[in-house]
Amino acid sequence: MTRDSERILAPAATVPFFDLRSSHEPVAGPILEEIASLIQAGAFTNGPQVAAFELEFAGWCGAEHCVGLASGLDALRLALFALGIGAGDEVVVPANTFAATLEAVTQVGATPVLVDATEADYNLDVDAAEAAVTPRTRALLPVHLYGQMADMQSVRRLADKHDLAVLEDACQAHGAMRDDVQAGTAGDAAAFSFYPAKNLGAFGDAGALVTKDHELDETVRALREHGQRAKYLHDLQGYTARLDTIQAIVLSHKLPYLRDWNEERRTIAGLYLEGLSDIEEIRLPPVAAGSEPVWHLFVIRTRNPESMATHLREQGIGTGRHYPYPVHLMPAFTSLGHHAGDFPIAEAIASECLSLPLFPGMTQGQAETVIEAIRQYTSRG
Ligand SMILES: *Cc1c(COP(=O)(O)O)cnc(C)c1O
């Protein structure tokens, strides 16, 4: 194949949906060095780096306690367990979320009671949540989806009125703010995921629970390690759900960059909001008053997202869909007994959503390439 024909076939510019390489550049060397020392020291679980990261991340969130865990799902599930939520209890959950939010509830034996999203922020509709409260309701589980916090002032009011616990699913919202409160400090406890693609990502699976409640911290600390309060003293039946030392090392080296990385995400999101504002065929992500999202995802809505994705792919631009199937209509959750039409806003988001490329290190030029390609697609009708 000649160079010319390659040039014809290859897109002029490539914008991946997501690329971690540039954010790893400054941290890779120091991480490898510390992992080399860990191999010598051998404390692969419960190494001193785990406690060090917990202290750093609690401080970063402005929370009192942090328990390092193996995943975001573990953080949600162990928190519910530690709150004493189980069989016969109901937990109010938004219908517009990732499956893990529901899994946490069902896996402690409780029932997720779904409510629709609001168009104001695509998160929990608190009025709908109030209507869903029953005498069995024990907790509210708002999700800060796509990096924007739910309306936690209203969530708190509702929780206080009915004496409910509030667990934040902050797995997509490291550093997000709303009404001057940071994700992780607006509820009784908050679950974070450090899955590699999250705003703060490990080199594998990891998570954390953040809380101001000392007792909750102690219980989850025991639950993550077979229910042990002290070595071989089992108060509870627990799990293997520790944060690995190696992941704590990675996270400690990356945490100092997280504010800057979130700022870079905000810059790209700002370019999209500006550059796409006049296109009628797409709906830009809503930002509620007083809300400062960290743009885990930039989700636009359009009538035919698959067709737009194909056009963008032909231009060398990657996209994602978060999430194409509403959780309440998926085979895993048929036991909840929902039908199409139950949550119209969540269902509309599912059928119309398209996530644009967005990652720290993405250039202004790349954002302009995406904007140009969308303009081209929408203008051809
Ligand atoms: C990623 C995510 C989780 C689960 O995190 P894992 O670390 O993959 O277990 C839960 N809820 C939401 C909204 C997420 O995005």
The ligand as an SDF file (V2000), in Angstrom:
LIG
                    3D

 15 15  0  0  0  0  0  0  0  0999 V2000
  -17.9230    2.3740   38.6050 C   0  0  0  0  0  0  0  0  0  0  0  0
  -19.2020    2.5120   39.3230 C   0  0  0  0  0  0  0  0  0  0  0  0
  -19.5620    1.6730   40.3970 C   0  0  0  0  0  0  0  0  0  0  0  0
  -18.8090    0.4420   40.8010 C   0  0  0  0  0  0  0  0  0  0  0  0
  -17.4620    0.5540   40.8980 O   0  0  0  0  0  0  0  0  0  0  0  0
  -16.5310   -0.7410   40.7240 P   0  0  0  0  0  0  0  0  0  0  0  0
  -15.2270   -0.2460   41.2680 O   0  0  0  0  0  0  0  0  0  0  0  0
  -16.4890   -1.0750   39.2730 O   0  0  0  0  0  0  0  0  0  0  0  0
  -17.1090   -1.8280   41.5540 O   0  0  0  0  0  0  0  0  0  0  0  0
  -20.7280    1.9530   41.0830 C   0  0  0  0  0  0  0  0  0  0  0  0
  -21.5280    2.9640   40.7240 N   0  0  0  0  0  0  0  0  0  0  0  0
  -21.2400    3.7620   39.6940 C   0  0  0  0  0  0  0  0  0  0  0  0
  -22.1790    4.8680   39.3550 C   0  0  0  0  0  0  0  0  0  0  0  0
  -20.0820    3.5570   38.9410 C   0  0  0  0  0  0  0  0  0  0  0  0
  -19.8270    4.3430   37.8900 O   0  0  0  0  0  0  0  0  0  0  0  0
  1  2  1  0
  2  3  1  0
  2 14  2  0
  3  4  1  0
  3 10  2  0
  4  5  1  0
  5  6  1  0
  6  7  2  0
  6  8  1  0
  6  9  1  0
 10 11  1  0
 11 12  2  0
 12 13  1  0
 12 14  1  0
 14 15  1  0
M  END
$$$$
